[in-house]
């Protein structure tokens, strides 16, 4: 047995790590079927499907969820477009202060969220901006931008420039070369950055709480509900979001494997 453990130590460590990461989601799933006697959904009482039948039964829960989804979608769009342009500029062009820009890109990633939140709040107050959806959107685009730039930049740096040269040799124009060659090759990095930006924006609490004003996103709703009692519907929404993420990953892996099989047959 010790010899078998040594041979499969890496696999066992990976499985233990995966179980450690998935365990909180399993707890959320299990307690989404609970029917607590009081306000707090912390101890198992009895099985019930009431929360799944009426996920919007808690006032303002679905409104906060819809606001978070809309905010994450707009923040992802803005950060992805700007981050992709910045990544291409940093890789393909030489200009003054290029090294400084590369260094500044990592600041939002390394800076504590509370520092950025307080700084953005000070900026918005000095500008006389009304705190709300727009200020939160600007803040989310700002801290998601760095993650998109890093993801897209890594992909663009690995691209073979000879592919674009071959397209130009075959009389493809700049726009056609970009749409037919450059963009499809960079698409995985852009998609990775966009997914990361969406997850970070939807999940953010600290920066949102500082700059939201009277706007209540889903993480803020969860935090406020925890002070008075955690509704079971929060577990339902969390389970549904986790299931959607898992299905998206499985679908992406399936499409990738199918594409590889198609190419190998050719």
C-alpha positions in Angstrom: 0.0 0.0 0.0 2.7 2.6 0.8 4.3 1.8 -2.6 0.9 2.3 -4.3 0.5 5.6 -2.5 3.9 6.8 -3.6 3.1 6.0 -7.2 -0.2 7.8 -7.2 0.7 10.6 -4.8 0.2 13.4 -7.3 -3.2 12.1 -8.3 -4.3 11.7 -4.7 -3.1 15.2 -3.9 -5.0 16.5 -6.9 -8.2 14.7 -5.8 -7.9 16.0 -2.3 -7.4 19.6 -3.5 -10.4 19.2 -5.8 -12.5 17.9 -3.0 -11.4 20.8 -0.7 -12.5 23.3 -3.4 -15.8 21.6 -4.2 -16.8 20.9 -0.6 -18.3 24.4 0.1 -20.4 24.1 -3.1 -21.7 20.8 -2.0 -22.7 22.3 1.4 -24.5 25.1 -0.5 -26.3 22.5 -2.7 -27.4 20.4 0.3 -28.7 23.3 2.3 -30.7 24.6 -0.7 -33.1 21.7 0.0 -33.3 22.5 3.7 -36.4 23.9 5.5 -35.1 25.6 8.6 -37.3 26.2 11.6 -36.0 29.8 12.2 -34.4 32.5 10.1 -30.9 31.0 9.8 -30.2 28.2 7.4 -27.1 26.9 9.2 -28.4 23.6 10.6 -30.2 20.8 8.7 -33.8 20.4 9.7 -35.8 18.6 7.0 -35.9 18.1 3.2 -37.9 20.5 1.2 -38.3 21.8 -2.4 -40.0 25.0 -1.4 -37.0 27.3 -2.1 -36.5 25.7 -5.5 -40.2 26.2 -6.4 -40.0 29.9 -5.5 -36.4 31.2 -5.8 -37.7 34.8 -5.9 -39.8 34.3 -2.8 -37.4 36.6 -0.8 -38.1 40.3 -1.5 -35.5 42.1 -3.6 -33.4 38.9 -4.1 -34.0 38.5 -7.8 -33.8 42.2 -8.3 -30.3 42.3 -6.8 -29.4 39.2 -8.8 -30.5 40.8 -12.1 -28.6 44.0 -11.3 -25.4 42.0 -10.6 -25.8 40.1 -13.9 -26.4 43.3 -15.8 -23.5 45.0 -14.1 -21.2 42.1 -14.8 -22.2 41.9 -18.4 -21.5 45.6 -19.1 -18.3 45.5 -17.1 -17.1 42.4 -19.0 -17.9 44.1 -22.3 -16.0 47.3 -21.4 -13.1 45.5 -19.9 -12.8 43.0 -22.7 -12.8 45.6 -25.5 -10.4 48.0 -23.7 -8.2 45.2 -22.4 -7.9 43.6 -25.8 -6.8 46.8 -27.4 -4.3 47.5 -24.7 -2.9 44.0 -24.9 -2.3 44.3 -28.7 -0.8 47.7 -28.3 1.7 46.5 -25.6 2.8 43.5 -27.6 2.8 44.8 -31.2 4.0 48.4 -30.8 6.9 50.3 -29.3 6.2 53.6 -27.7 7.4 55.8 -24.8 6.5 54.7 -21.3 5.7 51.2 -22.6 7.5 49.6 -19.6 5.7 51.9 -17.2 2.3 50.9 -18.7 3.2 47.2 -18.3 4.1 47.8 -14.7 0.9 49.9 -14.0 -1.3 47.2 -15.5 -0.5 44.9 -12.5 -1.3 47.5 -9.8 -5.1 46.8 -9.6 -4.2 43.1 -9.3 -1.8 43.6 -6.5 -3.4 46.5 -4.7 -5.8 45.6 -1.7 -9.4 46.0 -2.7 -10.1 48.3 0.2 -7.4 50.7 -0.9 -8.8 50.9 -4.5 -12.4 51.2 -3.2 -11.5 54.1 -0.9 -9.5 55.8 -3.7 -12.3 55.4 -6.2 -14.8 56.8 -3.7 -12.6 59.8 -3.1 -12.3 60.3 -6.9 -16.1 60.1 -7.5 -16.9 62.4 -4.6 -14.4 65.0 -5.8 -15.9 64.9 -9.3 -19.4 65.3 -7.8 -20.6 62.1 -9.3 -23.7 60.5 -7.9 -23.0 57.1 -6.4 -24.9 54.3 -8.1 -24.9 51.9 -11.0 -22.6 54.1 -13.2 -19.9 54.6 -10.5 -19.9 50.9 -9.8 -19.7 50.1 -13.5 -16.7 52.4 -13.9 -15.0 50.8 -10.8 -15.6 47.2 -12.1 -14.2 48.0 -15.5 -11.2 49.5 -13.9 -10.2 46.5 -11.8 -11.3 43.9 -14.4 -9.2 45.6 -17.1 -5.9 44.3 -15.7 -7.0 40.7 -15.7 -8.2 40.9 -19.3 -4.9 42.5 -20.4 -2.8 39.8 -18.8 -4.9 37.0 -20.4 -5.0 38.5 -23.9 -1.4 39.6 -23.8 -0.2 36.1 -23.0 -2.1 34.7 -26.0 -1.0 37.4 -28.4 2.7 36.9 -27.4 2.4 33.3 -28.3 1.1 34.0 -31.8 3.3 33.1 -34.8 3.7 36.3 -36.8 4.3 34.2 -39.9 0.6 33.3 -40.1 -0.3 37.0 -40.6 2.5 37.4 -43.1 1.2 34.5 -45.0 -2.3 36.0 -45.1 -0.9 39.3 -46.4 1.2 37.4 -49.0 -2.1 35.9 -50.2 -3.5 39.4 -50.8 -5.5 39.7 -47.6 -6.1 43.2 -46.5 -5.4 44.4 -42.9 -9.0 44.1 -41.8 -9.4 40.7 -43.5 -6.1 39.5 -41.9 -7.3 40.6 -38.5 -10.7 39.0 -38.8 -9.7 35.7 -40.4 -6.3 35.1 -38.8 -5.4 37.3 -35.8 -8.8 37.4 -34.0 -9.5 33.6 -34.2 -6.0 32.9 -32.8 -6.4 35.4 -30.0 -10.0 34.4 -29.3 -9.2 31.8 -26.5 -7.3 34.5 -24.6 -10.1 37.0 -25.1 -12.7 34.5 -24.0 -10.6 33.6 -20.9 -10.2 37.3 -20.0 -14.0 37.9 -20.5 -15.0 35.0 -18.3 -12.6 36.1 -15.6 -13.9 39.6 -15.7 -17.5 38.5 -15.5 -16.7 36.3 -12.5 -14.8 39.0 -10.7 -17.4 41.7 -11.4 -20.3 39.5 -10.3 -18.6 38.4 -7.1 -17.1 41.7 -6.0 -18.3 43.2 -2.7 -15.7 45.5 -1.2 -15.3 47.9 -4.1 -19.0 47.8 -4.9 -20.0 48.5 -1.3 -17.9 51.6 -1.2 -19.2 53.1 -4.5 -22.7 51.7 -4.8 -24.7 54.4 -2.9 -28.2 53.0 -2.7 -27.6 50.3 -5.3 -27.8 46.8 -4.0 -26.0 44.0 -5.9 -26.4 40.3 -5.1 -23.2 40.0 -2.9 -24.4 43.1 -1.0 -27.8 41.5 -0.6 -26.2 38.3 0.7 -24.2 40.2 3.2 -27.2 42.2 4.4 -29.3 39.1 4.7 -26.7 37.3 6.8 -27.1 39.9 9.5 -30.8 39.1 9.8 -31.0 35.5 8.7 -29.9 33.7 5.5 -32.8 32.7 3.3 -32.6 29.3 1.6 -33.2 30.9 -1.7 -29.6 32.3 -1.5 -28.4 28.7 -1.6 -30.6 28.0 -4.6 -29.2 30.9 -6.5 -25.6 29.9 -5.6 -26.2 26.3 -6.7 -27.7 27.5 -10.0 -24.8 29.7 -10.7 -22.3 26.9 -9.9 -24.2 24.5 -12.1 -24.2 27.0 -15.0 -20.4 27.5 -14.6 -19.8 23.7 -14.6 -22.0 23.2 -17.6 -20.2 25.9 -19.5 -16.8 24.3 -18.7 -18.0 20.9 -19.7 -19.5 22.2 -23.0 -16.2 24.0 -23.8 -14.2 20.9 -23.2 -16.6 18.8 -25.3 -16.4 21.3 -28.2 -12.6 21.4 -28.0 -12.4 17.6 -28.0 -14.8 17.4 -30.9 -12.9 19.9 -32.9 -9.7 18.0 -32.3 -11.2 14.8 -33.5 -12.5 16.5 -36.6 -9.1 17.9 -37.4 -7.4 14.5 -36.8 -9.8 12.8 -39.3 -8.8 15.3 -41.9 
